[in-house]
Amino acid sequence: MTKKIGILTAGGDSPGLNAVLRGVGKAAHAMYGMQVIGFQDGFSGMLDLRTVDLEGSILSNILTAGGTILGTSRDRPQQMLGKDGQMQDKTAEIIQTYRNLSLDALVCLGGSDAQESACHLMHNGLNVITLPVTIDNDLVETNTSVGFDTALGVAAEAIDRLHTTASSVHRIIIVEIMGKQTGWLTLGAGVAGGADVILIPELPYDEQSILKAIQERNQAGKRFSMLAVSEGAVSKDTIEFFEKAKKTNERLRSGSDQEKVASRLDQIEQHSGGTTIHLANQLEKLTGMEARITILGYLQRGGTPSATDRVLATQLGTACAAAIHSGKFGVMLGVHGANLIEPVPLEKVAGKFKTVPLDHPWIHGARMVGTNLGD
């Protein structure tokens, strides 16, 4: 009997998603005679039965296309927006759709959102399989993910281009790079682009350390500095502030003055926003140099995937079709060793983040060439 599989993209978009869809669809159809149904806009499309048959011409000319032809969303089966505007658990409806379509498996493409949602559905009895597709490279049990190489190249090129402006106008240029929990993109792009200072979430920074690095460059006749900063980078002062605020809140809550509690929470909220802007303002005051910020944002997630990502996407997509054919479910296909694709139980992946080890070779290499890491 012909196997029927569903596939969707969940979470943020990433370069190489279409290449993965192509790999899964072509291999599943040509090699194993499977029928592949794509759900538009992630789990919301699955809930609403918005489907596309992924075969034939729809899979042509998408290998190099950015984004995803299916569309995506951050909806999760257990957290979907209802008609009343409230978040609702739609797990039962998603499962019913799976049953009504007589699916043999559901493939979820994406980062942490996709892994957690797939694991949830697995625990509810569905045959699921996932592939690591995220620019953040923050999924455990895989060396890399589809989209990371492309985003890394974009961020590194941005630093390259901003270098010329920084050196011409003698300014501090700060490039904010995506990465709230982890600093893989910022670290890699900073090293590749020759940033003078690299700040990542894993290493809380000291403003005085950064100031000293910039002053030493000025004294050496280098009248500009390039800073690569993760959006999730945080200062040691901020960490200390939150630790004190937490203790203060606990003390206030034990009393009866709720007005003081509300006031304190407002202070915390104001202090926690605009890390990069705050850093730029501080460096301007301390150095007397102008500081400018460039926030790359979604630029890193768009555009044509790199050749490396296209190859990886094809490997993972075809391996996914083979895994379904052999009945291997409840796993993420991770990249190990020299691009060896191996299945990993979803329980080992969902809800976890792969942070940059402080003894990682990239960190060691950055220190060896004199890069300041803010510590």
Secondary structure, DSSP 8 states (H G I E B T S, - for coil): ---EEEEEEESS--TTHHHHHHHHHHHHHHHH--EEEEETTHHHHHHTT-EEE-SGGGGTT-TT--S-TT--B--BTTBEE-TTSSEE--HHHHHHHHHHTT-SEEEEEESHHHHHHHHHHHHTT--EEEEEB-TT---TT-S--BTHHHHHHHHHHHHHHHHHHHHHHT-EEEEEES-SS--HHHHHHHHHHT-SEEE-TTS-B-HHHHHHHHHHHHHTT---EEEEEETT--BHHHHHHHHHHHHHHHHHHTSS-HHHHHHHHHHHHHHHS-HHHHHHHHHHHHH-S-EEEEE-GGGGG-S---HHHHHHHHHHHHHHHHHHHTT--SEEEEEETTTEEEEEEGGGTTT------TT-HHHHHHHHTT-B---
